[in-house]
Amino acid sequence: MPIVKCPSCHREVEYTGNEFRPFCSERCKLIDFGAWADEEFRLPTQETELSEEDIDEVEKALSKKES
């Protein structure tokens, strides 16, 4: 059976048959969920400015959908 480390507490736990996988317990699962809910974890993004050409293309696409 594969053994993995719990992402929250890093305890080694069997993966197969574990209802809380990849976590070791419901507690660790809820701690991780709370961290996401509190925005402690964030996915990386790349902010970009839209050019006038980009805006025109979006407007054209939207007007085609509405037709």
Secondary structure, 3 states (H helix, E strand, C coil): CCEEECCCCCCEEECCCCCCCCCCCHHHHHHHHHHHHCCCCCCCCCCCCCCHHHHHHHHHHHHHHHC
